[in-house]
Amino acid sequence: MSGKLKAAEVSAMLASQMEALARELLPGGKKTGAEWMAGSVAGEPGTKLAVHLYGAKAGVWKDFSQDIGGDPLDLVAHCLTNRDLSAAYRWACNWLGLSTETVEVRRAEIREKAEQAKAKEEEDAKKRVIRARDIWMNAQPNILNTPVDFYLQARGIKLEKFDRPPGALRFAPEHYCAEINAPLPAMLAAITDLNGRCVAVHQTWLGQHGGQWAKAQLEIPKKVLGSFRGACIRLRKGAAGTTLKQVLPDEVIAIGEGIETCLSVAMARPDLRILAAISLANLGTIRLPDTARNVLILADRDESTAAKKGLRKAIDTHLSAGRTVDVAWPPKGKDFNDVIGR
């Protein structure tokens, strides 16, 4: 090579060929939608490691079992060179066939591809929002006596105990599932921003097993369509009965991860305003109005290092926003749904 490409430039070039790279580094994995899924950096089958294959996030990866992640060059280092980035850089240059290329030509390609990827990602993001809203609007609003109702009953959640079923939940009798390339019944949840606009949709595919409704027997029975950072699933307005933007300073806002966990708490405390964050990472990033001063985090009993760090980060984020933060732990089991029995 004439000159030397920066590590970030090499990483960007790897990202432009991410699917081929993922197949080589993680041979036991498989493509699931726009991601390559594997068990870990060892490359065995599984779903704990996810690699984005396309768009502006191409090459971004996360191994949730070990709480590690990074860019494509980091992935090479973890998979092949015992985390030696210098060795990973040399391997990547060889894999990319850079020895006969000029740095200037490749840098121009990197810039052009990055601009194209950014524009495409922005356009794709808009399309995902539109698609999520269409899916939501076309679903059945009344979930009583539907597979959604029966699924929640099997999880110990009795919708008749509420004054009304959560308006955020809907039922889709035939909702397309990419994993099996066929439609399945599904519980859909609207994910909304602070202004109440639907920005994404949470999908839980359902199936009957032994005469009882449960999550469909899929490798990944739950997925989100769209970007949900800062947004949430509004499950209960609580005693106030007002919109999220109308929260009063003395009101407590309870925030949990999953729909089932949050509804389990709602059965015991229907007076609470309850939001589902969808993920641990989003517990602290949910956008709340300035009037929100009190937060109750409904924590899962997860002793992993990643979970502890994630919870601590969520607490610190809310504290830094000037809110008081309390944490509620399930007295038994992993989460509050375990408490009410399944």
C-alpha positions as CSV (number, residue, x, y, z in Angstrom):
1,M,0.0,0.0,0.0
2,S,1.1,3.6,-0.6
3,G,0.7,5.2,2.8
4,K,-1.4,3.6,5.5
5,L,-5.2,3.6,6.1
6,K,-6.4,4.5,9.6
7,A,-8.0,1.7,11.6
8,A,-11.3,3.5,11.4
9,E,-11.1,3.5,7.6
10,V,-10.2,-0.2,7.5
11,S,-13.2,-0.9,9.8
12,A,-15.5,1.1,7.5
13,M,-14.3,-1.0,4.5
14,L,-15.0,-4.1,6.4
15,A,-18.5,-2.8,7.2
16,S,-19.2,-2.4,3.5
17,Q,-18.8,-6.2,3.2
18,M,-20.3,-7.1,6.5
19,E,-22.3,-10.1,5.5
20,A,-19.4,-11.9,3.9
21,L,-17.2,-11.0,6.9
22,A,-19.8,-12.3,9.4
23,R,-20.1,-15.6,7.6
24,E,-16.3,-16.1,7.8
25,L,-15.9,-14.9,11.4
26,L,-19.0,-16.5,12.8
27,P,-19.6,-19.6,10.7
28,G,-22.1,-21.2,13.1
29,G,-24.4,-18.2,13.0
30,K,-27.2,-17.4,10.6
31,K,-28.8,-14.4,9.0
32,T,-32.0,-13.2,10.7
33,G,-33.5,-10.2,8.9
34,A,-30.8,-7.5,8.8
35,E,-28.6,-9.1,11.4
36,W,-26.2,-12.0,11.7
37,M,-26.9,-14.0,14.9
38,A,-24.5,-16.3,16.7
39,G,-23.9,-17.7,20.2
40,S,-20.7,-15.7,20.9
41,V,-17.5,-14.5,19.4
42,A,-16.5,-18.2,19.2
43,G,-18.9,-18.4,16.3
44,E,-21.2,-21.2,17.5
45,P,-25.0,-21.2,16.7
46,G,-27.1,-19.0,19.0
47,T,-28.7,-15.6,19.5
48,K,-26.6,-13.9,22.1
49,L,-24.4,-12.1,19.6
50,A,-25.9,-9.8,17.0
51,V,-24.2,-8.0,14.1
52,H,-25.8,-5.3,12.0
53,L,-25.2,-6.2,8.3
54,Y,-26.5,-3.1,6.4
55,G,-27.0,0.6,6.5
56,A,-25.3,3.2,8.7
57,K,-25.0,0.7,11.6
58,A,-23.4,-2.0,9.4
59,G,-20.7,-3.8,11.4
60,V,-21.9,-2.7,14.8
61,W,-22.1,-5.8,17.0
62,K,-22.9,-6.8,20.6
63,D,-22.3,-10.0,22.5
64,F,-24.9,-9.8,25.2
65,S,-23.6,-12.8,27.1
66,Q,-20.2,-11.1,27.7
67,D,-21.3,-7.5,27.5
68,I,-18.8,-6.8,24.7
69,G,-19.2,-5.2,21.3
70,G,-17.7,-2.7,18.9
71,D,-17.0,-2.2,15.2
72,P,-15.9,-4.7,12.5
73,L,-12.3,-4.5,13.4
74,D,-13.1,-5.2,17.0
75,L,-15.0,-8.2,15.9
76,V,-12.0,-9.5,14.0
77,A,-9.8,-9.0,17.1
78,H,-12.2,-10.9,19.3
79,C,-12.8,-13.7,16.9
80,L,-9.3,-14.3,15.5
81,T,-6.5,-12.5,17.2
82,N,-7.2,-12.7,21.0
83,R,-8.1,-9.0,21.0
84,D,-4.8,-7.9,19.4
85,L,-5.9,-5.0,17.3
86,S,-2.6,-4.7,15.5
87,A,-2.9,-8.3,14.3
88,A,-6.6,-7.7,13.5
89,Y,-5.6,-4.7,11.4
90,R,-3.1,-6.8,9.4
91,W,-5.6,-9.6,8.9
92,A,-8.2,-7.2,7.8
93,C,-5.9,-5.5,5.2
94,N,-5.1,-8.9,3.8
95,W,-8.7,-10.0,3.7
96,L,-9.7,-6.7,1.9
97,G,-6.9,-7.2,-0.6
98,L,-5.4,-3.8,0.1
99,S,-1.8,-4.5,-0.9
100,T,-2.3,-3.3,-4.5
101,E,-4.7,-0.5,-3.7
102,T,-3.9,3.1,-3.3
103,V,-5.0,4.8,0.0
104,E,-6.5,7.8,-1.8
105,V,-8.8,5.7,-4.0
106,R,-10.0,3.6,-1.1
107,R,-10.6,6.6,1.1
108,A,-12.7,8.2,-1.6
109,E,-14.7,5.0,-1.8
110,I,-15.2,5.0,2.0
111,R,-16.5,8.5,2.0
112,E,-18.9,7.9,-0.9
113,K,-20.2,4.6,0.6
114,A,-20.6,6.2,4.0
115,E,-22.7,9.1,2.6
116,Q,-24.8,6.6,0.6
117,A,-25.3,4.4,3.6
118,K,-26.3,7.4,5.8
119,A,-28.9,8.5,3.2
120,K,-30.2,5.0,2.8
121,E,-30.5,4.5,6.6
122,E,-32.4,7.8,7.0
123,E,-34.8,6.7,4.2
124,D,-35.2,3.2,5.6
125,A,-35.9,4.6,9.1
126,K,-38.7,6.7,7.7
127,K,-40.1,3.7,5.9
128,R,-40.0,1.6,9.1
129,V,-42.0,4.2,11.0
130,I,-44.6,4.3,8.3
131,R,-44.8,0.5,8.2
132,A,-45.0,0.2,12.0
133,R,-47.9,2.7,12.1
134,D,-49.7,0.8,9.3
135,I,-49.3,-2.5,11.1
136,W,-50.6,-1.0,14.3
137,M,-53.6,0.7,12.7
138,N,-54.6,-2.4,10.8
139,A,-54.6,-4.6,14.0
140,Q,-57.6,-5.4,16.1
141,P,-58.1,-2.8,18.9
142,N,-60.3,-5.1,21.1
143,I,-58.0,-7.8,22.6
144,L,-60.6,-9.3,25.0
145,N,-61.3,-13.0,24.2
146,T,-58.5,-13.1,21.6
147,P,-55.2,-15.0,21.7
148,V,-53.6,-11.9,23.2
149,D,-56.1,-12.2,26.2
150,F,-55.5,-15.9,26.5
151,Y,-51.7,-15.6,26.3
152,L,-51.8,-13.0,29.1
153,Q,-54.1,-15.1,31.2
154,A,-51.6,-18.0,30.8
155,R,-49.0,-15.6,32.2
156,G,-51.2,-14.9,35.2
157,I,-52.5,-11.5,33.9
158,K,-56.2,-11.0,34.1
159,L,-57.3,-8.1,31.9
160,E,-60.8,-8.1,33.5
161,K,-59.2,-6.8,36.7
162,F,-58.5,-3.5,35.0
163,D,-61.0,-0.8,34.3
164,R,-60.1,-1.2,30.6
165,P,-57.5,-3.3,28.7
166,P,-54.3,-1.4,27.8
167,G,-55.0,0.7,24.7
168,A,-51.4,0.2,23.6
169,L,-52.0,-3.5,22.9
170,R,-53.7,-4.9,19.8
171,F,-54.2,-8.3,18.2
172,A,-53.2,-9.3,14.7
173,P,-54.6,-12.7,13.6
174,E,-52.2,-13.1,10.7
175,H,-49.0,-11.2,11.3
176,Y,-46.0,-12.0,9.0
177,C,-43.0,-13.6,10.6
178,A,-39.8,-13.5,8.7
179,E,-38.3,-16.4,10.6
180,I,-40.7,-18.9,9.1
181,N,-41.8,-16.8,6.1
182,A,-45.5,-17.2,7.1
183,P,-48.1,-15.4,9.1
184,L,-48.8,-16.1,12.8
185,P,-51.2,-14.6,15.4
186,A,-49.4,-11.8,17.3
187,M,-49.7,-9.4,20.1
188,L,-48.7,-5.9,18.9
189,A,-47.8,-3.0,21.2
190,A,-47.5,0.6,20.1
191,I,-44.2,2.3,21.1
192,T,-44.8,6.0,21.3
193,D,-42.7,9.1,21.9
194,L,-43.4,11.8,24.4
195,N,-45.9,13.4,22.1
196,G,-47.8,10.2,21.7
197,R,-46.7,9.5,18.2
198,C,-46.2,5.8,17.2
199,V,-42.6,5.5,16.2
200,A,-42.2,1.7,16.4
201,V,-44.2,-1.5,17.1
202,H,-43.3,-4.4,19.5
203,Q,-44.3,-7.8,18.1
204,T,-44.9,-11.0,20.1
205,W,-45.8,-13.9,17.9
206,L,-48.2,-16.4,19.6
207,G,-49.0,-20.1,19.2
208,Q,-51.0,-22.8,21.0
209,H,-49.0,-25.4,22.8
210,G,-50.8,-28.2,24.7
211,G,-54.1,-26.3,24.3
212,Q,-52.7,-23.1,25.9
213,W,-51.6,-19.9,24.2
214,A,-48.0,-18.9,24.6
215,K,-45.1,-17.3,22.8
216,A,-44.7,-19.0,19.4
217,Q,-42.0,-21.7,19.2
218,L,-39.6,-19.5,17.3
219,E,-35.9,-18.7,17.9
220,I,-36.8,-15.1,18.3
221,P,-40.6,-14.8,19.2
222,K,-40.3,-11.1,20.1
223,K,-39.1,-8.3,17.8
224,V,-39.3,-4.5,17.5
225,L,-40.0,-2.9,14.1
226,G,-38.5,0.6,14.2
227,S,-36.1,2.6,16.5
228,F,-37.5,2.9,20.0
229,R,-34.8,4.8,21.9
230,G,-36.4,7.3,24.2
231,A,-39.9,5.9,23.5
232,C,-42.0,3.4,25.5
233,I,-45.2,1.3,25.6
234,R,-47.8,3.2,27.7
235,L,-49.6,0.5,29.6
236,R,-51.3,2.4,32.4
237,K,-52.2,6.0,33.1
238,G,-52.7,5.2,36.8
239,A,-54.9,7.2,39.1
240,A,-54.2,10.5,37.3
241,G,-55.7,9.3,34.1
242,T,-53.8,12.0,32.1
243,T,-51.4,11.8,29.2
244,L,-47.7,11.3,29.8
245,K,-47.0,15.0,29.0
246,Q,-49.5,16.0,31.7
247,V,-47.6,14.2,34.6
248,L,-47.7,16.2,37.8
249,P,-44.6,16.6,40.1
250,D,-46.0,14.4,42.9
251,E,-46.9,11.5,40.6
252,V,-44.8,8.3,40.6
253,I,-43.9,6.8,37.2
254,A,-43.2,3.1,37.2
255,I,-40.9,1.9,34.4
256,G,-40.1,-1.8,33.7
257,E,-38.7,-3.7,30.8
258,G,-41.2,-6.1,29.5
259,I,-44.9,-5.9,28.9
260,E,-45.7,-8.9,31.0
261,T,-43.6,-7.7,33.9
262,C,-45.3,-4.3,33.9
263,L,-48.8,-5.7,33.6
264,S,-48.1,-8.0,36.6
265,V,-47.3,-4.9,38.7
266,A,-50.3,-3.1,37.3
267,M,-52.6,-5.8,38.7
268,A,-51.3,-5.1,42.2
269,R,-51.0,-1.3,41.7
270,P,-53.6,-0.1,39.2
271,D,-53.0,3.4,40.7
272,L,-49.5,3.6,39.2
273,R,-48.7,5.1,35.8
274,I,-46.7,2.2,34.2
275,L,-44.4,2.3,31.1
276,A,-42.6,-0.6,29.4
277,A,-39.1,0.4,28.3
278,I,-38.7,-2.8,26.1
279,S,-35.1,-3.1,26.9
280,L,-32.7,-2.5,29.9
281,A,-30.8,0.0,27.8
282,N,-33.9,2.1,27.3
283,L,-34.9,2.2,31.1
284,G,-33.0,5.4,31.5
285,T,-33.4,6.9,28.1
286,I,-37.2,7.1,28.0
287,R,-38.0,10.7,27.4
288,L,-40.2,12.1,30.3
289,P,-41.7,15.6,30.7
290,D,-39.8,18.1,32.8
291,T,-42.6,17.8,35.4
292,A,-41.8,14.1,36.0
293,R,-39.9,14.1,39.4
294,N,-40.4,10.6,40.8
295,V,-39.4,7.3,39.1
296,L,-39.9,3.8,40.3
297,I,-37.8,1.3,38.4
298,L,-39.3,-2.2,38.2
299,A,-36.0,-4.2,38.1
300,D,-35.5,-7.8,37.0
301,R,-33.5,-9.9,39.4
302,D,-30.5,-10.4,37.0
303,E,-27.1,-10.9,38.6
304,S,-25.1,-10.6,35.4
305,T,-22.5,-7.9,35.2
306,A,-24.1,-6.4,32.1
307,A,-27.5,-6.2,33.8
308,K,-26.1,-4.6,36.9
309,K,-24.3,-2.0,34.9
310,G,-27.4,-1.3,32.8
311,L,-29.5,-0.8,35.9
312,R,-27.0,1.5,37.5
313,K,-26.8,3.6,34.3
314,A,-30.5,3.9,34.2
315,I,-30.7,5.0,37.8
316,D,-27.9,7.6,37.3
317,T,-29.5,9.0,34.2
318,H,-32.8,9.7,36.0
319,L,-30.9,11.1,39.0
320,S,-28.9,13.4,36.7
321,A,-32.3,14.7,35.4
322,G,-33.2,15.8,38.9
323,R,-35.6,13.0,39.7
324,T,-35.9,10.9,42.8
325,V,-35.4,7.2,42.0
326,D,-36.6,4.1,43.8
327,V,-36.1,0.5,42.7
328,A,-38.6,-2.3,43.3
329,W,-37.3,-5.9,43.2
330,P,-39.5,-9.0,42.7
331,P,-39.6,-10.9,46.0
332,K,-39.1,-14.2,44.1
333,G,-38.2,-15.3,40.6
334,K,-36.5,-13.3,37.9
335,D,-39.2,-10.7,37.3
336,F,-42.6,-9.6,38.7
337,N,-44.4,-11.9,36.3
338,D,-42.8,-14.8,38.2
339,V,-44.4,-13.4,41.4
340,I,-48.0,-13.8,40.2
341,G,-47.3,-17.3,38.8
342,R,-47.5,-18.6,35.3
